[in-house]
Amino acid sequence: MQYALLVQLNDCQFHSGEALAKKLGVTRAAVWKHLKSLQAQFDIELYALSGKGYRLPEPIELLDKTHIDTALRKEFNDVYVETFLSIESTNQYLLSKVAQGETGTFVVLAEHQTAGRGRRGRSWVSPFGANLYLSLLYQIKQPAQGLMGLSLAIALAISRALHELMGINVQLKWPNDILYQGKKLCGILLELQGESYGPAAVVVGIGLNVRLSSEDKKQIDQPSIALQDIVANKVARNLLAIGVIKHVLSVMLEFEQVGLTRLLSEWQRQDAFLDRPVSVQLGNNVIEGISRGIDENGALLVEINGQVQRYYSGEISLQVRQ
Ligand code: BTN
């Protein structure tokens, strides 16, 4: 009902409660209740004028399951797409599917997350209709070199999509952050069930900032940027989602066969920290050295006192020394 109401209001004309009720086959009281819940639950701004009704200040490009599904099916068979107005976490939803024995390839997108998850137990700020929150469930058969490098490969896929669709060049921060001008544009959360060197169900969660208000940015504990801060044209979220999903699925197939081998130099060219002094947080310890890129397994290389050390753990955070 909330979705149907938004579709009606999306022309940004005034709609009376009565007209909306008639159109949707419900009572005026039900319309009023759902409009209130749209405002309260999702912080959606609605203009109300007595005698005229309600209108949205500007249209929201809602995620369109049919559009996304049709575009993906042209290239990928057996990919199932689901969209939600609101969900706890798209990653959590797919992990529950795995727990129930699901073995297919799924893509889930949501307009809003009530408990969006970030890496290292952080939360992911997920305002309604503003960004992309999407997760893919993929059954990886026998990855060529373990799953260590997969998150790097996925970051590269998103970088390719952003370059192709919007002409922007991003930087990559090990293991899988996407930065623009040193600020975070996109985060990736990989969650696995199965063997890291054998068959596994992989849930790839992608949070890509499209439009962040200054209030949203204040809630995020690191400098962030959104596509709408970078490009002047209005970002078409459905096309963006399709491009990102296509590139991610293609990279997954490639990674499954040959690992990071062919992707390594492309990744290194976009490395935000290559040959720069860095601090690496390992649990409670911090080590300092010079970042020397990554190896073919996706490990971070850090030169410390002339010796190159490899770091594999996802717990590591990388920071440029002040
Ligand atoms: C990070 O901390 O950098 C990773 C953020 C990943 C956020 C995305 S949003 C879609 C998916 N669902 C979640 O709960 N998290 C991921």
Boltz pocket constraint, residues with backbone or C-beta under 6 A from the ligand:
constraints:
  - pocket:
      binder: B
      contacts: [[A, 88], [A, 89], [A, 90], [A, 91], [A, 92], [A, 113], [A, 115], [A, 116], [A, 117], [A, 118], [A, 119], [A, 120], [A, 122], [A, 124], [A, 132], [A, 133], [A, 134], [A, 135], [A, 176], [A, 177], [A, 186], [A, 187], [A, 188], [A, 189], [A, 204], [A, 205], [A, 206], [A, 207], [A, 208]]
      max_distance: 6.0
